[in-house]
């Protein structure tokens, strides 16, 4: 039972993390290859605050605020670049974050940070909290997707220049997407730190950014439901098939290649195509 609780907790964190990137890349079309840095900011913020005696639940909004602030700063620096240049800019954030953490002994340096208190909720209570926040993240994503702001995000993703012509304040909406998405990643980071009881520079490497991007692409960029399903499946795979843990990047890279080649819209597009095909046959 302990394994199942741990697995469900991991799945909940992965779903939150994937949906936070989906809001930036899927909804607003802003390619981010440095999303693991915001997970790391949330994790270190929560860990340091709990170590200082702050109750865990209070560290979550603090982690969200700091990660969201960093997201706005990165967003401001990225306003003048698009597509590949935006991806390269955001990718640099990960290396900058890791480099800074490794140089700071008070953050654990190369050895990482441990010895900070847990949530105090017990494993089952923490699992329930994680699943609740994952569900809340999905609900927020669905609300944004259907609201006016979501329609503007979609318009920016489709044709940014046309949205400018229509009088939409594109930079403000881009910053909003970065702020919301990175804040949610910060919340996932707080849960991540409390769950593992150890964090280090390698926990938030470029590899983790590619991993979460794989979840979004495999699920279907912009789809809340299918990105959640893909995140759950891909985070559970290493536990179900132990050998995958040693070839995680190979498996995820292979899935990315297959999806981009045969189903660019991920599982969401695949299911939609199959349903249309079935409907046409009838």
TILUMDREN-552286 format. One record per residue (C-alpha): residue in three letters; y, z negated, x. Coordinates in steps of 0.001 Angstrom, whole numbers. Layout:
BEGIN
+-----+---------+---------+---------+
| res |      yy |      zz |      xx |
+-----+---------+---------+---------+
| Ala |       Y |       Z |       X |
...
+-----+---------+---------+---------+
END
This chain:
BEGIN
+-----+---------+---------+---------+
| res |      yy |      zz |      xx |
+-----+---------+---------+---------+
| Unk |       0 |       0 |       0 |
| Unk |    2322 |    -744 |    2927 |
| Unk |    1957 |    2841 |    4163 |
| Unk |    2834 |    4264 |     742 |
| Unk |    5932 |    2056 |     527 |
| Unk |    7071 |    3186 |    3977 |
| Unk |    6417 |    6838 |    3109 |
| Unk |    8382 |    6648 |    -146 |
| Unk |   11255 |    5006 |    1724 |
| Unk |   11238 |    7795 |    4304 |
| Unk |   11173 |   10402 |    1546 |
| Unk |   14123 |    8778 |    -216 |
| Unk |   16203 |    8801 |    2977 |
| Unk |   15247 |   12425 |    3705 |
| Unk |   16220 |   13520 |     191 |
| Unk |   19624 |   11851 |     543 |
| Unk |   20175 |   13421 |    3951 |
| Unk |   19135 |   16902 |    2813 |
| Unk |   21290 |   16765 |    -336 |
| Unk |   24288 |   15654 |    1714 |
| Unk |   23989 |   18798 |    3862 |
| Unk |   23264 |   20926 |     801 |
| Unk |   26631 |   19891 |    -612 |
| Unk |   28420 |   21282 |    2447 |
| Unk |   26251 |   24309 |    3261 |
| Unk |   24672 |   25063 |     -97 |
| Unk |   27592 |   24442 |   -2421 |
| Unk |   30565 |   25352 |    -215 |
| Unk |   28946 |   27783 |    2241 |
| Unk |   30089 |   25867 |    5329 |
| Unk |   27354 |   26130 |    7962 |
| Unk |   26861 |   22796 |    9728 |
| Unk |   24491 |   22370 |   12667 |
| Unk |   25726 |   18912 |   13573 |
| Unk |   24835 |   16928 |   10472 |
| Unk |   22648 |   14471 |   12386 |
| Unk |   25795 |   13046 |   13990 |
| Unk |   26992 |   11741 |   10619 |
| Unk |   23591 |   10191 |    9967 |
| Unk |   23990 |    8511 |   13346 |
| Unk |   27490 |    7234 |   12599 |
| Unk |   26205 |    5635 |    9410 |
| Unk |   23209 |    4146 |   11194 |
| Unk |   25188 |    2631 |   14083 |
| Unk |   27905 |    1347 |   11751 |
| Unk |   25367 |    -459 |    9576 |
| Unk |   23394 |   -1780 |   12552 |
| Unk |   26453 |   -3187 |   14317 |
| Unk |   27831 |   -4779 |   11146 |
| Unk |   24534 |   -6449 |   10221 |
| Unk |   24274 |   -7670 |   13797 |
| Unk |   27710 |   -9243 |   13314 |
| Unk |   26492 |  -11040 |   10193 |
| Unk |   27710 |   -8697 |    7457 |
| Unk |   25248 |   -8424 |    4514 |
| Unk |   23383 |   -5124 |    4584 |
| Unk |   24538 |   -3950 |    1153 |
| Unk |   28167 |   -4231 |    2275 |
| Unk |   27483 |   -2082 |    5342 |
| Unk |   26572 |     938 |    3191 |
| Unk |   30124 |    1633 |    1913 |
| Unk |   31447 |     969 |    5433 |
| Unk |   28982 |    3501 |    6850 |
| Unk |   30001 |    6008 |    4191 |
| Unk |   33702 |    5500 |    4912 |
| Unk |   33386 |    5946 |    8681 |
| Unk |   31055 |    8944 |    8418 |
| Unk |   33286 |   10498 |    5759 |
| Unk |   36369 |    9989 |    7939 |
| Unk |   34632 |   11702 |   10855 |
| Unk |   33616 |   14472 |    8447 |
| Unk |   37242 |   15055 |    7492 |
| Unk |   38251 |   15176 |   11176 |
| Unk |   35503 |   17685 |   11949 |
| Unk |   36415 |   19620 |    8814 |
| Unk |   40057 |   19820 |    9905 |
| Unk |   38999 |   21114 |   13303 |
| Unk |   36793 |   23721 |   11611 |
| Unk |   39294 |   25101 |    9094 |
| Unk |   40249 |   28074 |   11248 |
| Unk |   36700 |   29169 |   12048 |
| Unk |   33923 |   30634 |    9903 |
| Unk |   30242 |   31590 |    9984 |
| Unk |   28815 |   31566 |   13532 |
| Unk |   31924 |   29973 |   15048 |
| Unk |   31787 |   27168 |   12479 |
| Unk |   28104 |   26595 |   13270 |
| Unk |   28880 |   26346 |   17000 |
| Unk |   31802 |   23977 |   16361 |
| Unk |   29719 |   21610 |   14247 |
| Unk |   26822 |   21818 |   16703 |
| Unk |   29129 |   20443 |   19385 |
| Unk |   29652 |   17294 |   17292 |
| Unk |   26017 |   16257 |   17832 |
| Unk |   26203 |   16583 |   21603 |
| Unk |   29543 |   14761 |   21665 |
| Unk |   28135 |   11920 |   19543 |
| Unk |   25000 |   11548 |   21674 |
| Unk |   27028 |   11665 |   24881 |
| Unk |   29378 |    8932 |   23667 |
| Unk |   26570 |    6665 |   22477 |
| Unk |   24695 |    6995 |   25766 |
| Unk |   27774 |    5864 |   27677 |
| Unk |   28429 |    2782 |   25532 |
| Unk |   26355 |    -229 |   26517 |
| Unk |   27554 |   -2177 |   23477 |
| Unk |   25817 |     472 |   21345 |
| Unk |   22610 |     136 |   23347 |
| Unk |   23244 |    3100 |   25632 |
| Unk |   20173 |    5100 |   26618 |
| Unk |   17821 |    2308 |   25550 |
| Unk |   18997 |    2324 |   21941 |
| Unk |   19864 |    -506 |   19623 |
| Unk |   17443 |   -3048 |   18182 |
| Unk |   17364 |   -6676 |   17158 |
| Unk |   19685 |   -6241 |   14191 |
| Unk |   18739 |   -7830 |   10834 |
| Unk |   17047 |   -5871 |    8085 |
| Unk |   18196 |   -5507 |    4503 |
| Unk |   16753 |   -8863 |    3399 |
| Unk |   15343 |   -7165 |     297 |
| Unk |   11714 |   -6991 |    1399 |
| Unk |    9847 |   -3713 |    1865 |
| Unk |    9335 |   -3073 |   -1828 |
| Unk |   12915 |   -3997 |   -2727 |
| Unk |   14260 |   -1800 |      51 |
| Unk |   12099 |    1099 |   -1116 |
| Unk |   13422 |     745 |   -4650 |
| Unk |   17007 |     642 |   -3357 |
| Unk |   16397 |    3785 |   -1301 |
| Unk |   14883 |    5690 |   -4219 |
| Unk |   17716 |    4525 |   -6481 |
| Unk |   20351 |    5801 |   -4018 |
| Unk |   18427 |    9052 |   -3557 |
| Unk |   18433 |    9530 |   -7328 |
| Unk |   22137 |    8682 |   -7455 |
| Unk |   22818 |   11243 |   -4712 |
| Unk |   20957 |   13881 |   -6732 |
| Unk |   22928 |   12933 |   -9859 |
| Unk |   26229 |   13198 |   -7970 |
| Unk |   25172 |   16590 |   -6598 |
| Unk |   24271 |   17889 |  -10057 |
| Unk |   27553 |   16607 |  -11479 |
| Unk |   29592 |   18270 |   -8724 |
| Unk |   27631 |   21489 |   -9135 |
| Unk |   28522 |   21731 |  -12827 |
| Unk |   32092 |   20415 |  -12541 |
| Unk |   35221 |   22401 |  -11692 |
| Unk |   35052 |   21362 |   -8037 |
| Unk |   31517 |   22753 |   -7803 |
| Unk |   32643 |   26086 |   -9219 |
| Unk |   35423 |   26229 |   -6646 |
| Unk |   32921 |   25386 |   -3894 |
| Unk |   30724 |   28233 |   -5095 |
| Unk |   33706 |   30600 |   -5151 |
| Unk |   34582 |   29675 |   -1564 |
| Unk |   30988 |   30270 |    -503 |
| Unk |   30936 |   33672 |   -2217 |
| Unk |   34368 |   34998 |   -1189 |
| Unk |   36844 |   32693 |     484 |
| Unk |   39610 |   35299 |     698 |
| Unk |   39509 |   36025 |   -3027 |
| Unk |   39819 |   32310 |   -3788 |
| Unk |   42944 |   32167 |   -1625 |
| Unk |   44418 |   35103 |   -3537 |
| Unk |   43736 |   33249 |   -6805 |
| Unk |   45857 |   30364 |   -5559 |
| Unk |   43038 |   27956 |   -4719 |
| Unk |   43837 |   25485 |   -1934 |
| Unk |   40755 |   26452 |      88 |
| Unk |   41337 |   24083 |    3064 |
| Unk |   41562 |   21044 |     753 |
| Unk |   38298 |   21927 |    -986 |
| Unk |   36570 |   22529 |    2341 |
| Unk |   37689 |   19102 |    3531 |
| Unk |   36483 |   17583 |     250 |
| Unk |   33038 |   19117 |     788 |
| Unk |   32869 |   17748 |    4331 |
| Unk |   34122 |   14325 |    3245 |
| Unk |   31632 |   13908 |     389 |
| Unk |   28677 |   15401 |    2261 |
| Unk |   29196 |   13398 |    5444 |
| Unk |   29832 |   10170 |    3513 |
| Unk |   26473 |   10589 |    1774 |
| Unk |   24878 |   11258 |    5171 |
| Unk |   26416 |    7993 |    6366 |
| Unk |   24759 |    6123 |    3501 |
| Unk |   21426 |    7706 |    4449 |
| Unk |   22053 |    6592 |    8044 |
| Unk |   22556 |    2982 |    6980 |
| Unk |   19214 |    3067 |    5173 |
| Unk |   17587 |    4816 |    8139 |
| Unk |   18659 |    2089 |   10579 |
| Unk |   17508 |    -735 |    8328 |
| Unk |   14190 |     980 |    7679 |
| Unk |   13258 |    1619 |   11322 |
| Unk |   14911 |   -1499 |   12832 |
| Unk |   15663 |     637 |   15901 |
| Unk |   18056 |    3485 |   16595 |
| Unk |   18840 |    5411 |   19750 |
| Unk |   20629 |    8583 |   20879 |
| Unk |   17499 |   10695 |   20488 |
| Unk |   17188 |    9627 |   16847 |
| Unk |   20168 |   11846 |   15981 |
| Unk |   19680 |   14831 |   18233 |
| Unk |   20251 |   18508 |   17502 |
| Unk |   16578 |   18645 |   16526 |
| Unk |   17287 |   16389 |   13541 |
| Unk |   20108 |   18688 |   12446 |
| Unk |   17716 |   21641 |   12499 |
| Unk |   15108 |   19596 |   10641 |
| Unk |   17452 |   18797 |    7745 |
| Unk |   18692 |   22399 |    7705 |
| Unk |   15052 |   23482 |    7355 |
| Unk |   14715 |   21267 |    4296 |
| Unk |   17756 |   22890 |    2689 |
| Unk |   16662 |   26452 |    3495 |
| Unk |   13036 |   25927 |    2458 |
| Unk |   14120 |   24325 |    -828 |
| Unk |   16734 |   26963 |   -1546 |
| Unk |   20341 |   26700 |    -423 |
| Unk |   22424 |   25279 |   -3257 |
| Unk |   19518 |   24045 |   -5382 |
| Unk |   19573 |   20284 |   -5945 |
| Unk |   16080 |   20009 |   -7429 |
| Unk |   14261 |   22238 |   -4968 |
| Unk |   16050 |   20927 |   -1894 |
| Unk |   14955 |   17435 |   -2998 |
| Unk |   11357 |   18648 |   -3377 |
| Unk |   11409 |   20402 |       6 |
| Unk |   12862 |   17312 |    1694 |
| Unk |   10131 |   15147 |     157 |
| Unk |    7356 |   17517 |    1212 |
| Unk |    8585 |   18165 |    4750 |
| Unk |    9224 |   14479 |    5440 |
| Unk |    5744 |   13599 |    4173 |
| Unk |    3875 |   16333 |    6082 |
| Unk |    3722 |   14539 |    9476 |
| Unk |    2192 |   11520 |    7740 |
| Unk |    -359 |   13560 |    5803 |
| Unk |   -1330 |   15714 |    8758 |
| Unk |   -1066 |   13709 |   11959 |
| Unk |   -1264 |   16740 |   14259 |
| Unk |    1978 |   18119 |   12781 |
| Unk |    3887 |   15288 |   14422 |
| Unk |    3292 |   16901 |   17828 |
| Unk |    4306 |   20357 |   16602 |
| Unk |    7072 |   19410 |   14184 |
| Unk |    9604 |   21895 |   15530 |
| Unk |    7033 |   24688 |   15597 |
| Unk |    6036 |   24049 |   11977 |
| Unk |    9614 |   23771 |   10734 |
| Unk |   10674 |   26818 |   12736 |
| Unk |    7764 |   28782 |   11302 |
| Unk |    8697 |   27750 |    7765 |
| Unk |   12292 |   28832 |    8356 |
| Unk |   11146 |   32227 |    9616 |
| Unk |    8743 |   32780 |    6729 |
| Unk |   11308 |   31744 |    4125 |
| Unk |   14115 |   33864 |    5552 |
| Unk |   11775 |   36849 |    5821 |
| Unk |    9955 |   36674 |    2499 |
| Unk |   12062 |   34390 |     292 |
| Unk |   15678 |   34020 |    1514 |
| Unk |   16486 |   31807 |   -1468 |
| Unk |   13692 |   29366 |    -644 |
| Unk |   11320 |   27766 |   -3115 |
| Unk |   13984 |   27962 |   -5828 |
| Unk |   14203 |   31747 |   -5440 |
| Unk |   10453 |   32099 |   -5257 |
| Unk |    9878 |   30171 |   -8484 |
| Unk |   12658 |   32105 |  -10220 |
| Unk |   11191 |   35448 |   -9147 |
| Unk |    7721 |   34450 |  -10294 |
| Unk |    9011 |   33292 |  -13682 |
| Unk |   10897 |   36562 |  -14183 |
| Unk |    7820 |   38523 |  -13182 |
| Unk |    5664 |   36558 |  -15614 |
| Unk |    8248 |   36986 |  -18379 |
| Unk |    8432 |   40733 |  -17760 |
| Unk |    4666 |   41056 |  -17868 |
| Unk |    4587 |   39445 |  -21282 |
+-----+---------+---------+---------+
END
